[in-house]
Amino acid sequence: MKVGNAKKLPYADNSFDLVISINTIHNLPLIECKQALGEIQRVTRQSAFVTMDAWRNDQEKENLLKWNLTAKTYMHVDEWVKLFQEVGYQGDYYWFIAE
């Protein structure tokens, strides 16, 4: 086991068949979210899966802001998808939505 940082994973390119990040990325500032997603894409050979907090409407956003005390990056689902495209993240994703 290695201790590392999501912004610069201590692994070579294409090291893993599957990389999973559950409810972690949104706890980073936006610039670090970009770095972490890029690193996930870099170290995976085949598949990646991330989950993060997001919202689809004002009520869900309000609920999320009340509920999540650790997130540093809050975005609408469309903003997350745009960010994935911007950094080249091609894996699967799932939203945690506070309804």
Biopython code that builds the backbone (N, CA, C, O; Angstrom):
import numpy as np
from Bio.PDB.StructureBuilder import StructureBuilder

atoms = [
    (1, "MET", "N", (0.836, -1.162, 0.000)),
    (1, "MET", "CA", (0.000, 0.000, 0.000)),
    (1, "MET", "C", (0.890, 1.237, 0.000)),
    (1, "MET", "O", (1.925, 1.277, 0.665)),
    (2, "LYS", "N", (0.469, 2.238, -0.755)),
    (2, "LYS", "CA", (1.190, 3.504, -0.806)),
    (2, "LYS", "C", (0.279, 4.620, -0.319)),
    (2, "LYS", "O", (-0.927, 4.609, -0.565)),
    (3, "VAL", "N", (0.861, 5.564, 0.362)),
    (3, "VAL", "CA", (0.137, 6.767, 0.749)),
    (3, "VAL", "C", (0.398, 7.800, -0.336)),
    (3, "VAL", "O", (1.541, 8.006, -0.745)),
    (4, "GLY", "N", (-0.655, 8.440, -0.797)),
    (4, "GLY", "CA", (-0.485, 9.409, -1.862)),
    (4, "GLY", "C", (-1.451, 10.561, -1.731)),
    (4, "GLY", "O", (-2.170, 10.691, -0.740)),
    (5, "ASN", "N", (-1.450, 11.379, -2.734)),
    (5, "ASN", "CA", (-2.311, 12.545, -2.783)),
    (5, "ASN", "C", (-3.121, 12.467, -4.068)),
    (5, "ASN", "O", (-2.573, 12.164, -5.127)),
    (6, "ALA", "N", (-4.412, 12.736, -3.986)),
    (6, "ALA", "CA", (-5.294, 12.629, -5.149)),
    (6, "ALA", "C", (-4.852, 13.524, -6.302)),
    (6, "ALA", "O", (-5.180, 13.254, -7.457)),
    (7, "LYS", "N", (-4.117, 14.577, -5.999)),
    (7, "LYS", "CA", (-3.676, 15.511, -7.039)),
    (7, "LYS", "C", (-2.460, 15.002, -7.801)),
    (7, "LYS", "O", (-2.174, 15.471, -8.903)),
    (8, "LYS", "N", (-1.744, 14.046, -7.219)),
    (8, "LYS", "CA", (-0.564, 13.472, -7.872)),
    (8, "LYS", "C", (-0.386, 12.055, -7.335)),
    (8, "LYS", "O", (0.380, 11.815, -6.402)),
    (9, "LEU", "N", (-1.105, 11.133, -7.943)),
    (9, "LEU", "CA", (-1.078, 9.746, -7.474)),
    (9, "LEU", "C", (0.288, 9.115, -7.737)),
    (9, "LEU", "O", (0.875, 9.328, -8.798)),
    (10, "PRO", "N", (0.798, 8.338, -6.773)),
    (10, "PRO", "CA", (2.144, 7.759, -6.893)),
    (10, "PRO", "C", (2.160, 6.461, -7.707)),
    (10, "PRO", "O", (2.726, 5.458, -7.273)),
    (11, "TYR", "N", (1.539, 6.489, -8.884)),
    (11, "TYR", "CA", (1.456, 5.308, -9.739)),
    (11, "TYR", "C", (1.735, 5.708, -11.183)),
    (11, "TYR", "O", (1.498, 6.846, -11.589)),
    (12, "ALA", "N", (2.238, 4.754, -11.937)),
    (12, "ALA", "CA", (2.511, 4.987, -13.354)),
    (12, "ALA", "C", (1.205, 5.079, -14.141)),
    (12, "ALA", "O", (0.151, 4.651, -13.671)),
    (13, "ASP", "N", (1.292, 5.638, -15.328)),
    (13, "ASP", "CA", (0.138, 5.684, -16.224)),
    (13, "ASP", "C", (-0.401, 4.270, -16.441)),
    (13, "ASP", "O", (0.365, 3.307, -16.491)),
    (14, "ASN", "N", (-1.708, 4.155, -16.568)),
    (14, "ASN", "CA", (-2.368, 2.885, -16.894)),
    (14, "ASN", "C", (-2.042, 1.770, -15.905)),
    (14, "ASN", "O", (-1.858, 0.624, -16.315)),
    (15, "SER", "N", (-1.967, 2.079, -14.634)),
    (15, "SER", "CA", (-1.593, 1.094, -13.615)),
    (15, "SER", "C", (-2.736, 0.184, -13.176)),
    (15, "SER", "O", (-2.483, -0.919, -12.692)),
    (16, "PHE", "N", (-3.979, 0.616, -13.333)),
    (16, "PHE", "CA", (-5.100, -0.119, -12.741)),
    (16, "PHE", "C", (-6.197, -0.404, -13.758)),
    (16, "PHE", "O", (-6.472, 0.406, -14.643)),
    (17, "ASP", "N", (-6.818, -1.574, -13.613)),
    (17, "ASP", "CA", (-7.974, -1.910, -14.440)),
    (17, "ASP", "C", (-9.204, -1.117, -14.015)),
    (17, "ASP", "O", (-10.074, -0.827, -14.837)),
    (18, "LEU", "N", (-9.277, -0.768, -12.737)),
    (18, "LEU", "CA", (-10.420, -0.029, -12.214)),
    (18, "LEU", "C", (-9.961, 0.938, -11.130)),
    (18, "LEU", "O", (-9.190, 0.572, -10.243)),
    (19, "VAL", "N", (-10.437, 2.163, -11.210)),
    (19, "VAL", "CA", (-10.175, 3.173, -10.182)),
    (19, "VAL", "C", (-11.528, 3.685, -9.701)),
    (19, "VAL", "O", (-12.381, 4.048, -10.510)),
    (20, "ILE", "N", (-11.723, 3.713, -8.385)),
    (20, "ILE", "CA", (-12.986, 4.154, -7.795)),
    (20, "ILE", "C", (-12.708, 5.273, -6.792)),
    (20, "ILE", "O", (-11.790, 5.184, -5.978)),
    (21, "SER", "N", (-13.512, 6.314, -6.869)),
    (21, "SER", "CA", (-13.452, 7.410, -5.899)),
    (21, "SER", "C", (-14.880, 7.695, -5.450)),
    (21, "SER", "O", (-15.714, 8.132, -6.244)),
    (22, "ILE", "N", (-15.153, 7.448, -4.182)),
    (22, "ILE", "CA", (-16.512, 7.607, -3.666)),
    (22, "ILE", "C", (-16.573, 8.804, -2.720)),
    (22, "ILE", "O", (-15.930, 8.824, -1.670)),
    (23, "ASN", "N", (-17.353, 9.789, -3.116)),
    (23, "ASN", "CA", (-17.612, 10.983, -2.298)),
    (23, "ASN", "C", (-16.340, 11.636, -1.761)),
    (23, "ASN", "O", (-16.263, 11.993, -0.586)),
    (24, "THR", "N", (-15.359, 11.786, -2.624)),
    (24, "THR", "CA", (-14.087, 12.396, -2.238)),
    (24, "THR", "C", (-13.797, 13.665, -3.028)),
    (24, "THR", "O", (-13.423, 14.685, -2.448)),
    (25, "ILE", "N", (-13.963, 13.613, -4.323)),
    (25, "ILE", "CA", (-13.545, 14.699, -5.211)),
    (25, "ILE", "C", (-14.139, 16.045, -4.804)),
    (25, "ILE", "O", (-13.433, 17.054, -4.806)),
    (26, "HIS", "N", (-15.415, 16.076, -4.457)),
    (26, "HIS", "CA", (-16.066, 17.358, -4.134)),
    (26, "HIS", "C", (-15.536, 17.983, -2.839)),
    (26, "HIS", "O", (-15.842, 19.138, -2.542)),
    (27, "ASN", "N", (-14.757, 17.243, -2.079)),
    (27, "ASN", "CA", (-14.162, 17.792, -0.851)),
    (27, "ASN", "C", (-12.890, 18.592, -1.125)),
    (27, "ASN", "O", (-12.259, 19.099, -0.198)),
    (28, "LEU", "N", (-12.522, 18.702, -2.376)),
    (28, "LEU", "CA", (-11.335, 19.456, -2.785)),
    (28, "LEU", "C", (-11.748, 20.787, -3.408)),
    (28, "LEU", "O", (-12.849, 20.898, -3.947)),
    (29, "PRO", "N", (-10.883, 21.793, -3.342)),
    (29, "PRO", "CA", (-11.154, 23.024, -4.095)),
    (29, "PRO", "C", (-11.204, 22.707, -5.593)),
    (29, "PRO", "O", (-10.643, 21.700, -6.026)),
    (30, "LEU", "N", (-11.855, 23.534, -6.372)),
    (30, "LEU", "CA", (-12.079, 23.256, -7.793)),
    (30, "LEU", "C", (-10.803, 22.898, -8.545)),
    (30, "LEU", "O", (-10.795, 21.914, -9.284)),
    (31, "ILE", "N", (-9.739, 23.652, -8.385)),
    (31, "ILE", "CA", (-8.498, 23.358, -9.113)),
    (31, "ILE", "C", (-7.973, 21.971, -8.757)),
    (31, "ILE", "O", (-7.422, 21.278, -9.612)),
    (32, "GLU", "N", (-8.140, 21.566, -7.506)),
    (32, "GLU", "CA", (-7.691, 20.243, -7.086)),
    (32, "GLU", "C", (-8.642, 19.152, -7.568)),
    (32, "GLU", "O", (-8.213, 18.020, -7.792)),
    (33, "CYS", "N", (-9.925, 19.471, -7.732)),
    (33, "CYS", "CA", (-10.867, 18.520, -8.344)),
    (33, "CYS", "C", (-10.392, 18.174, -9.748)),
    (33, "CYS", "O", (-10.382, 17.010, -10.148)),
    (34, "LYS", "N", (-9.999, 19.202, -10.486)),
    (34, "LYS", "CA", (-9.513, 18.995, -11.851)),
    (34, "LYS", "C", (-8.279, 18.101, -11.854)),
    (34, "LYS", "O", (-8.172, 17.179, -12.663)),
    (35, "GLN", "N", (-7.354, 18.379, -10.947)),
    (35, "GLN", "CA", (-6.127, 17.586, -10.874)),
    (35, "GLN", "C", (-6.442, 16.137, -10.508)),
    (35, "GLN", "O", (-5.897, 15.213, -11.112)),
    (36, "ALA", "N", (-7.310, 15.934, -9.531)),
    (36, "ALA", "CA", (-7.642, 14.581, -9.078)),
    (36, "ALA", "C", (-8.330, 13.783, -10.181)),
    (36, "ALA", "O", (-8.006, 12.614, -10.390)),
    (37, "LEU", "N", (-9.271, 14.397, -10.883)),
    (37, "LEU", "CA", (-9.942, 13.699, -11.986)),
    (37, "LEU", "C", (-8.951, 13.358, -13.095)),
    (37, "LEU", "O", (-9.023, 12.280, -13.685)),
    (38, "GLY", "N", (-8.041, 14.263, -13.376)),
    (38, "GLY", "CA", (-7.008, 13.982, -14.370)),
    (38, "GLY", "C", (-6.118, 12.825, -13.956)),
    (38, "GLY", "O", (-5.737, 11.999, -14.786)),
    (39, "GLU", "N", (-5.788, 12.764, -12.679)),
    (39, "GLU", "CA", (-4.962, 11.669, -12.165)),
    (39, "GLU", "C", (-5.704, 10.333, -12.226)),
    (39, "GLU", "O", (-5.118, 9.310, -12.578)),
    (40, "ILE", "N", (-6.983, 10.347, -11.886)),
    (40, "ILE", "CA", (-7.776, 9.112, -11.983)),
    (40, "ILE", "C", (-7.756, 8.609, -13.419)),
    (40, "ILE", "O", (-7.536, 7.422, -13.660)),
    (41, "GLN", "N", (-7.982, 9.500, -14.365)),
    (41, "GLN", "CA", (-7.973, 9.103, -15.772)),
    (41, "GLN", "C", (-6.593, 8.596, -16.182)),
    (41, "GLN", "O", (-6.488, 7.623, -16.928)),
    (42, "ARG", "N", (-5.552, 9.238, -15.709)),
    (42, "ARG", "CA", (-4.177, 8.865, -16.079)),
    (42, "ARG", "C", (-3.802, 7.468, -15.615)),
    (42, "ARG", "O", (-3.168, 6.724, -16.363)),
    (43, "VAL", "N", (-4.179, 7.095, -14.395)),
    (43, "VAL", "CA", (-3.718, 5.816, -13.838)),
    (43, "VAL", "C", (-4.618, 4.632, -14.184)),
    (43, "VAL", "O", (-4.263, 3.490, -13.893)),
    (44, "THR", "N", (-5.776, 4.882, -14.800)),
    (44, "THR", "CA", (-6.649, 3.760, -15.140)),
    (44, "THR", "C", (-6.367, 3.239, -16.552)),
    (44, "THR", "O", (-6.138, 4.007, -17.486)),
    (45, "ARG", "N", (-6.391, 1.913, -16.672)),
    (45, "ARG", "CA", (-6.235, 1.260, -17.971)),
    (45, "ARG", "C", (-7.573, 1.140, -18.681)),
    (45, "ARG", "O", (-7.668, 1.313, -19.896)),
    (46, "GLN", "N", (-8.616, 0.837, -17.890)),
    (46, "GLN", "CA", (-9.897, 0.515, -18.508)),
    (46, "GLN", "C", (-11.057, 1.336, -17.976)),
    (46, "GLN", "O", (-11.741, 2.017, -18.739)),
    (47, "SER", "N", (-11.282, 1.276, -16.677)),
    (47, "SER", "CA", (-12.510, 1.841, -16.122)),
    (47, "SER", "C", (-12.238, 2.692, -14.893)),
    (47, "SER", "O", (-11.321, 2.432, -14.115)),
    (48, "ALA", "N", (-13.066, 3.715, -14.748)),
    (48, "ALA", "CA", (-13.024, 4.548, -13.550)),
    (48, "ALA", "C", (-14.464, 4.873, -13.166)),
    (48, "ALA", "O", (-15.357, 4.923, -14.012)),
    (49, "PHE", "N", (-14.664, 5.093, -11.873)),
    (49, "PHE", "CA", (-15.995, 5.415, -11.362)),
    (49, "PHE", "C", (-15.836, 6.406, -10.227)),
    (49, "PHE", "O", (-15.084, 6.162, -9.283)),
    (50, "VAL", "N", (-16.544, 7.526, -10.317)),
    (50, "VAL", "CA", (-16.515, 8.526, -9.256)),
    (50, "VAL", "C", (-17.945, 8.874, -8.845)),
    (50, "VAL", "O", (-18.868, 8.843, -9.658)),
    (51, "THR", "N", (-18.102, 9.204, -7.573)),
    (51, "THR", "CA", (-19.369, 9.767, -7.106)),
    (51, "THR", "C", (-19.055, 11.095, -6.437)),
    (51, "THR", "O", (-18.011, 11.269, -5.807)),
    (52, "MET", "N", (-19.972, 12.009, -6.589)),
    (52, "MET", "CA", (-19.812, 13.294, -5.926)),
    (52, "MET", "C", (-21.162, 13.927, -5.682)),
    (52, "MET", "O", (-22.164, 13.573, -6.303)),
    (53, "ASP", "N", (-21.162, 14.881, -4.751)),
    (53, "ASP", "CA", (-22.380, 15.619, -4.454)),
    (53, "ASP", "C", (-22.675, 16.581, -5.599)),
    (53, "ASP", "O", (-21.771, 17.207, -6.153)),
    (54, "ALA", "N", (-23.951, 16.687, -5.942)),
    (54, "ALA", "CA", (-24.367, 17.584, -7.018)),
    (54, "ALA", "C", (-25.835, 17.931, -6.817)),
    (54, "ALA", "O", (-26.496, 17.391, -5.930)),
    (55, "TRP", "N", (-26.329, 18.825, -7.637)),
    (55, "TRP", "CA", (-27.755, 19.159, -7.585)),
    (55, "TRP", "C", (-28.276, 19.383, -8.992)),
    (55, "TRP", "O", (-27.522, 19.644, -9.930)),
    (56, "ARG", "N", (-29.619, 19.270, -9.110)),
    (56, "ARG", "CA", (-30.293, 19.487, -10.390)),
    (56, "ARG", "C", (-31.240, 20.682, -10.354)),
    (56, "ARG", "O", (-31.675, 21.167, -11.398)),
    (57, "ASN", "N", (-31.558, 21.153, -9.155)),
    (57, "ASN", "CA", (-32.491, 22.279, -9.030)),
    (57, "ASN", "C", (-32.181, 23.040, -7.741)),
    (57, "ASN", "O", (-31.346, 22.616, -6.941)),
    (58, "ASP", "N", (-32.855, 24.153, -7.554)),
    (58, "ASP", "CA", (-32.573, 25.016, -6.399)),
    (58, "ASP", "C", (-32.845, 24.335, -5.063)),
    (58, "ASP", "O", (-32.103, 24.542, -4.103)),
    (59, "GLN", "N", (-33.900, 23.526, -4.989)),
    (59, "GLN", "CA", (-34.212, 22.844, -3.733)),
    (59, "GLN", "C", (-33.112, 21.848, -3.364)),
    (59, "GLN", "O", (-32.703, 21.775, -2.205)),
    (60, "GLU", "N", (-32.636, 21.088, -4.338)),
    (60, "GLU", "CA", (-31.551, 20.141, -4.073)),
    (60, "GLU", "C", (-30.272, 20.873, -3.673)),
    (60, "GLU", "O", (-29.530, 20.406, -2.809)),
    (61, "LYS", "N", (-30.015, 22.010, -4.297)),
    (61, "LYS", "CA", (-28.838, 22.802, -3.928)),
    (61, "LYS", "C", (-28.951, 23.279, -2.483)),
    (61, "LYS", "O", (-27.993, 23.187, -1.716)),
    (62, "GLU", "N", (-30.114, 23.783, -2.120)),
    (62, "GLU", "CA", (-30.330, 24.244, -0.749)),
    (62, "GLU", "C", (-30.139, 23.105, 0.251)),
    (62, "GLU", "O", (-29.495, 23.283, 1.285)),
    (63, "ASN", "N", (-30.697, 21.937, -0.059)),
    (63, "ASN", "CA", (-30.537, 20.770, 0.815)),
    (63, "ASN", "C", (-29.073, 20.369, 0.939)),
    (63, "ASN", "O", (-28.599, 20.062, 2.033)),
    (64, "LEU", "N", (-28.370, 20.372, -0.165)),
    (64, "LEU", "CA", (-26.957, 19.996, -0.161)),
    (64, "LEU", "C", (-26.132, 20.956, 0.687)),
    (64, "LEU", "O", (-25.281, 20.526, 1.465)),
    (65, "LEU", "N", (-26.378, 22.232, 0.541)),
    (65, "LEU", "CA", (-25.613, 23.219, 1.300)),
    (65, "LEU", "C", (-25.867, 23.109, 2.800)),
    (65, "LEU", "O", (-24.982, 23.417, 3.599)),
    (66, "LYS", "N", (-27.052, 22.678, 3.186)),
    (66, "LYS", "CA", (-27.358, 22.470, 4.605)),
    (66, "LYS", "C", (-26.733, 21.182, 5.127)),
    (66, "LYS", "O", (-26.298, 21.111, 6.276)),
    (67, "TRP", "N", (-26.694, 20.173, 4.274)),
    (67, "TRP", "CA", (-26.317, 18.833, 4.710)),
    (67, "TRP", "C", (-24.808, 18.599, 4.685)),
    (67, "TRP", "O", (-24.251, 18.083, 5.654)),
    (68, "ASN", "N", (-24.147, 18.968, 3.603)),
    (68, "ASN", "CA", (-22.733, 18.638, 3.442)),
    (68, "ASN", "C", (-21.859, 19.723, 4.051)),
    (68, "ASN", "O", (-21.863, 20.871, 3.607)),
    (69, "LEU", "N", (-21.123, 19.343, 5.059)),
    (69, "LEU", "CA", (-20.273, 20.299, 5.767)),
    (69, "LEU", "C", (-18.815, 20.263, 5.320)),
    (69, "LEU", "O", (-18.023, 21.110, 5.731)),
    (70, "THR", "N", (-18.452, 19.291, 4.483)),
    (70, "THR", "CA", (-17.045, 19.136, 4.111)),
    (70, "THR", "C", (-16.730, 19.514, 2.670)),
    (70, "THR", "O", (-15.569, 19.767, 2.345)),
    (71, "ALA", "N", (-17.725, 19.559, 1.806)),
    (71, "ALA", "CA", (-17.466, 19.828, 0.385)),
    (71, "ALA", "C", (-16.934, 21.241, 0.181)),
    (71, "ALA", "O", (-17.380, 22.201, 0.810)),
    (72, "LYS", "N", (-15.967, 21.329, -0.718)),
    (72, "LYS", "CA", (-15.411, 22.631, -1.085)),
    (72, "LYS", "C", (-15.813, 23.024, -2.499)),
    (72, "LYS", "O", (-15.681, 24.185, -2.888)),
    (73, "THR", "N", (-16.302, 22.058, -3.265)),
    (73, "THR", "CA", (-16.755, 22.326, -4.627)),
    (73, "THR", "C", (-18.183, 21.824, -4.774)),
    (73, "THR", "O", (-18.445, 20.622, -4.732)),
    (74, "TYR", "N", (-19.090, 22.760, -4.946)),
    (74, "TYR", "CA", (-20.508, 22.453, -5.150)),
    (74, "TYR", "C", (-20.862, 22.821, -6.582)),
    (74, "TYR", "O", (-20.627, 23.951, -7.010)),
    (75, "MET", "N", (-21.427, 21.871, -7.326)),
    (75, "MET", "CA", (-21.789, 22.198, -8.707)),
    (75, "MET", "C", (-23.062, 21.473, -9.127)),
    (75, "MET", "O", (-23.407, 20.416, -8.599)),
    (76, "HIS", "N", (-23.743, 22.075, -10.090)),
    (76, "HIS", "CA", (-24.880, 21.461, -10.763)),
    (76, "HIS", "C", (-24.346, 20.268, -11.563)),
    (76, "HIS", "O", (-23.180, 20.262, -11.956)),
    (77, "VAL", "N", (-25.186, 19.267, -11.803)),
    (77, "VAL", "CA", (-24.739, 18.086, -12.548)),
    (77, "VAL", "C", (-24.163, 18.467, -13.915)),
    (77, "VAL", "O", (-23.181, 17.871, -14.355)),
    (78, "ASP", "N", (-24.757, 19.442, -14.583)),
    (78, "ASP", "CA", (-24.246, 19.861, -15.892)),
    (78, "ASP", "C", (-22.851, 20.478, -15.790)),
    (78, "ASP", "O", (-22.029, 20.316, -16.691)),
    (79, "GLU", "N", (-22.591, 21.179, -14.701)),
    (79, "GLU", "CA", (-21.261, 21.760, -14.496)),
    (79, "GLU", "C", (-20.223, 20.666, -14.266)),
    (79, "GLU", "O", (-19.091, 20.775, -14.738)),
    (80, "TRP", "N", (-20.606, 19.605, -13.538)),
    (80, "TRP", "CA", (-19.687, 18.486, -13.337)),
    (80, "TRP", "C", (-19.359, 17.820, -14.673)),
    (80, "TRP", "O", (-18.197, 17.524, -14.953)),
    (81, "VAL", "N", (-20.384, 17.584, -15.496)),
    (81, "VAL", "CA", (-20.148, 16.949, -16.798)),
    (81, "VAL", "C", (-19.212, 17.810, -17.643)),
    (81, "VAL", "O", (-18.312, 17.288, -18.301)),
    (82, "LYS", "N", (-19.417, 19.106, -17.628)),
    (82, "LYS", "CA", (-18.531, 20.019, -18.364)),
    (82, "LYS", "C", (-17.097, 19.927, -17.835)),
    (82, "LYS", "O", (-16.142, 19.933, -18.612)),
    (83, "LEU", "N", (-16.956, 19.843, -16.521)),
    (83, "LEU", "CA", (-15.626, 19.706, -15.922)),
    (83, "LEU", "C", (-14.978, 18.388, -16.345)),
    (83, "LEU", "O", (-13.791, 18.362, -16.669)),
    (84, "PHE", "N", (-15.748, 17.290, -16.345)),
    (84, "PHE", "CA", (-15.215, 15.997, -16.797)),
    (84, "PHE", "C", (-14.656, 16.127, -18.214)),
    (84, "PHE", "O", (-13.557, 15.655, -18.502)),
    (85, "GLN", "N", (-15.417, 16.766, -19.086)),
    (85, "GLN", "CA", (-14.975, 16.942, -20.470)),
    (85, "GLN", "C", (-13.716, 17.803, -20.538)),
    (85, "GLN", "O", (-12.794, 17.510, -21.299)),
    (86, "GLU", "N", (-13.687, 18.853, -19.745)),
    (86, "GLU", "CA", (-12.542, 19.776, -19.736)),
    (86, "GLU", "C", (-11.243, 19.074, -19.355)),
    (86, "GLU", "O", (-10.198, 19.337, -19.951)),
    (87, "VAL", "N", (-11.302, 18.182, -18.368)),
    (87, "VAL", "CA", (-10.081, 17.521, -17.893)),
    (87, "VAL", "C", (-9.825, 16.182, -18.577)),
    (87, "VAL", "O", (-8.802, 15.548, -18.318)),
    (88, "GLY", "N", (-10.735, 15.738, -19.448)),
    (88, "GLY", "CA", (-10.546, 14.481, -20.159)),
    (88, "GLY", "C", (-10.949, 13.246, -19.380)),
    (88, "GLY", "O", (-10.539, 12.136, -19.719)),
    (89, "TYR", "N", (-11.755, 13.429, -18.330)),
    (89, "TYR", "CA", (-12.231, 12.268, -17.568)),
    (89, "TYR", "C", (-13.271, 11.530, -18.400)),
    (89, "TYR", "O", (-14.261, 12.120, -18.833)),
    (90, "GLN", "N", (-13.038, 10.214, -18.627)),
    (90, "GLN", "CA", (-13.912, 9.421, -19.484)),
    (90, "GLN", "C", (-14.627, 8.303, -18.742)),
    (90, "GLN", "O", (-15.323, 7.495, -19.357)),
    (91, "GLY", "N", (-14.460, 8.252, -17.433)),
    (91, "GLY", "CA", (-15.070, 7.176, -16.657)),
    (91, "GLY", "C", (-16.546, 7.407, -16.373)),
    (91, "GLY", "O", (-17.149, 8.385, -16.815)),
    (92, "ASP", "N", (-17.096, 6.482, -15.627)),
    (92, "ASP", "CA", (-18.491, 6.568, -15.207)),
    (92, "ASP", "C", (-18.602, 7.451, -13.975)),
    (92, "ASP", "O", (-17.610, 7.739, -13.307)),
    (93, "TYR", "N", (-19.824, 7.875, -13.687)),
    (93, "TYR", "CA", (-20.043, 8.731, -12.520)),
    (93, "TYR", "C", (-21.458, 8.547, -11.990)),
    (93, "TYR", "O", (-22.352, 8.050, -12.674)),
    (94, "TYR", "N", (-21.619, 8.968, -10.751)),
    (94, "TYR", "CA", (-22.911, 8.896, -10.072)),
    (94, "TYR", "C", (-23.010, 10.110, -9.167)),
    (94, "TYR", "O", (-22.028, 10.509, -8.541)),
    (95, "TRP", "N", (-24.187, 10.690, -9.101)),
    (95, "TRP", "CA", (-24.397, 11.862, -8.251)),
    (95, "TRP", "C", (-25.026, 11.447, -6.935)),
    (95, "TRP", "O", (-25.945, 10.629, -6.913)),
    (96, "PHE", "N", (-24.535, 12.009, -5.833)),
    (96, "PHE", "CA", (-25.284, 11.948, -4.584)),
    (96, "PHE", "C", (-26.085, 13.239, -4.550)),
    (96, "PHE", "O", (-25.518, 14.332, -4.565)),
    (97, "ILE", "N", (-27.394, 13.111, -4.505)),
    (97, "ILE", "CA", (-28.277, 14.277, -4.534)),
    (97, "ILE", "C", (-29.121, 14.292, -3.274)),
    (97, "ILE", "O", (-29.833, 13.331, -2.980)),
    (98, "ALA", "N", (-29.037, 15.383, -2.534)),
    (98, "ALA", "CA", (-29.817, 15.538, -1.298)),
    (98, "ALA", "C", (-31.211, 16.041, -1.667)),
    (98, "ALA", "O", (-31.422, 17.240, -1.849)),
    (99, "GLU", "N", (-32.145, 15.120, -1.774)),
    (99, "GLU", "CA", (-33.510, 15.491, -2.171)),
    (99, "GLU", "C", (-34.338, 15.921, -0.995)),
    (99, "GLU", "O", (-35.509, 16.266, -1.157)),
]
sb = StructureBuilder()
sb.init_structure("model")
sb.init_model(0)
sb.init_chain("A")
sb.init_seg("    ")
for serial, (resi, resn, name, xyz) in enumerate(atoms, 1):
    if name == "N":
        sb.init_residue(resn, " ", resi, " ")
    sb.init_atom(name, np.array(xyz, "f"), 0.0, 1.0, " ", f" {name:<3s}", serial, name[0])
structure = sb.get_structure()
